[in-house]
Amino acid sequence: MGKRYFDFKQFTIYHDKCAMKVGTDGVLLGAWTKPPRGATRILDIGTGSGLIAIMLAQKCEAEITGIDLDGAAISQAVENGQNSPWGHRLHFMQADASTFKPQNPFQLIVCNPPFFTESLQCPDSRRNDARHSTALPFDVLVSRAAEWLAAEGLFNVVLPAGLSDDFIQKTWEHDLQLDGKCWVRTKPGAQPKRVLLSFRKGHTGYPTAEWLSIKDEENHYTNEFQKLTREYYLYF
């Protein structure tokens, strides 16, 4: 049995009740995302344990809402949030993103979405919902983000590198403009495994792509990865 929790510098995430555990993808998205200046409302779609929402609470003063289909995950996110220094600004609720109806728009929406569109599904339905995009198709995710964003708001996601073009195409269809892109690879020279994408509701210039290598040729964490995650990981 894996460890029930993951310690960060200023908070602890318990994830034993969640279908998907704390992983590098979520940490990368939380660390890479820069909330817009003066943001007052942030939404985390598919919040799971609440990791990304809590990471964002550490770096801004906004009220942050996390939604997820999984009631057990939401229960754990509530506990994680309450035990963090920012519990008064963290709000978690069980909700389906396809039918969720917020009362006010958000200046930032983040999502570490399900993306195993063609892989075999496992017997655990909760894990399937967390891992497979049949539970939240990309076109539904993008259309909801476009609907709920405030003017000039940002929509940030982390995806497998190979799904980047298809996802960007769907955002164009909903008038969301690419505002930032970071290819993530395990080591320098390797093919990217993940991509971090940021979209803006409103006009923006096409961004220059960034590159992030997690480890160097000696299998040590790179300076760039340490700089990105230093405010969170205990060992940096």
PyMOL commands that set and color helices and strands:
alter all, ss='L'
color gray80, all
select helices_A, chain A and resi 24-32+51-59+71-82+87-89+125-131+138-148+161-173+223-229
alter helices_A, ss='H'
color red, helices_A
select strands_A, chain A and resi 5-7+12-14+41-45+63-68+90-94+106-111+149-160+177-185+194-200+210-213
alter strands_A, ss='S'
color yellow, strands_A
deselect
rebuild
show_as cartoon
